Amino acid sequence: MVIRMEEPQDYFNVESMIKRAFWNVNAPGCDEHYLTHCLRRHPDYLPGLSRVLERDGQIIAAVFYTRACLVDDSGYEKEILTFGPLAVEPSFQRQGYGKALLAHTFEAAKAQGYDAIVIFGHPGNYVSRGFVSCRRKNISLKNGAFPAAMLVKELVPGALDSRHWYYRESAAYDVDPAGYDAFDQAFEQYVPKTEPRQEEFYIYSHSALTR
Ligand SMILES: CC(C)(COP(=O)(O)OP(=O)(O)OC[C@H]1O[C@@H](n2cnc3c(N)ncnc32)[C@H](O)[C@@H]1OP(=O)(O)O)[C@@H](O)C(=O)NCCC(=O)NCCS
C-alpha cells in the first residue's frame, strides 16, 4: 500500500474511481467526480494535503482537502481544514483503506500546523475517526443551526476552546452544475437508480441538533 500525492496523470483514474464509489449512494447518479475536477482548480484546494492510495499499482482510494474557516463572535477568523470527496473503490470498501488514508492525512495536516477539521458527512463513517458533533464544540452555521452531519475533529486536543464559532465552508464546493454533462461524457456510463440508502442521506443531511 502506497499513500502519495496525486499527479495530473492520475486525474482520470481517480475521477473514475470516485464516480464508481459515489454512484447511487447519496442520490440517483452522482456528481462527486465533477466536484473533484472543479475543486482542484480552486485557490482553497490543498494539493499538498490531498492523497491517493495505491495498491498493486492501482489507485483504490483518494481524499481531497480544502481550506475552511471558523469565525468567532468578535469576527476573528481561524483557518482550519475540510475534506471531501473521500472515496474508496467499491470492491475495496470496509477493509480499512479509508481509515488508513484519514490517519495518514491527519498526521500530515498536524505537521503542516493545522489543528482542526470540520466536515459534512455520515456520522457512522467518522465517529470512530475521532469526529464529534459540531454542537459539542459550539460550532454552528452562520444562521445558528447545528446540522447533524456537521462534524469536527480536533487534531490537537483543546485547539477549540468553549467560545462560539460559526463554520464558513470554502466556495470551492459551490460547483456550477452547468459543466457536468460535457465533463461526464468521458466516463463509463451507469444507470441512475433510486435506492433505500439515499433516504438515509436525505434524513441526516436535513437534520439538526436542537439542544
Ligand atoms: C465511506 C468510505 C470512504 C469509508 O472507507 P472504507 O475504506 O470503506 O472504510 P474503513 O474500512 O476504513 O472503515 C471506516 C469505518 O467505517 C465503519 N465500517 C466499517 N465496516 C463497516 C460496515 N460493514 N458497515 C458499516 N460501517 C462499517 C467503521 O466505523 C469503520 O471504522 P472502524 O475501523 O473503527 O470500525 C468508503 O466506504 C466509500 O468510499 N464509500 C462511498 C463514498 C462515500 O460515502 N464517501 C464518504 C462520504 S461521507
The ligand as a Gaussian input file, in Angstrom:
#p B3LYP/6-31G(d) Opt

LIG

0 1
 C      -17.099000       5.864000       3.356000
 C      -15.783000       5.283000       2.874000
 C      -14.857000       6.399000       2.428000
 C      -15.129000       4.533000       4.048000
 O      -13.902000       3.944000       3.638000
 P      -13.687000       2.368000       3.867000
 O      -12.322000       2.036000       3.440000
 O      -14.802000       1.653000       3.181000
 O      -13.901000       2.254000       5.432000
 P      -12.951000       1.559000       6.512000
 O      -12.834000       0.090000       6.186000
 O      -11.675000       2.322000       6.604000
 O      -13.832000       1.728000       7.821000
 C      -14.159000       3.015000       8.296000
 C      -15.233000       2.876000       9.361000
 O      -16.452000       2.524000       8.720000
 C      -17.232000       1.718000       9.606000
 N      -17.451000       0.419000       8.983000
 C      -16.546000      -0.496000       8.605000
 N      -17.167000      -1.551000       8.063000
 C      -18.486000      -1.287000       8.093000
 C      -19.640000      -1.969000       7.653000
 N      -19.577000      -3.181000       7.083000
 N      -20.839000      -1.367000       7.812000
 C      -20.945000      -0.156000       8.381000
 N      -19.875000       0.536000       8.820000
 C      -18.668000      -0.017000       8.682000
 C      -16.469000       1.597000      10.847000
 O      -16.854000       2.637000      11.723000
 C      -15.046000       1.788000      10.398000
 O      -14.296000       2.209000      11.472000
 P      -13.528000       1.075000      12.404000
 O      -12.406000       0.564000      11.567000
 O      -13.074000       1.867000      13.583000
 O      -14.540000       0.033000      12.732000
 C      -15.998000       4.283000       1.679000
 O      -16.794000       3.205000       2.110000
 C      -16.632000       4.927000       0.459000
 O      -15.926000       5.389000      -0.444000
 N      -17.989000       4.957000       0.385000
 C      -18.706000       5.539000      -0.752000
 C      -18.493000       7.021000      -0.854000
 C      -18.783000       7.741000       0.453000
 O      -19.837000       7.545000       1.043000
 N      -17.816000       8.595000       0.884000
 C      -17.919000       9.345000       2.138000
 C      -18.844000      10.481000       2.078000
 S      -19.375000      10.970000       3.725000

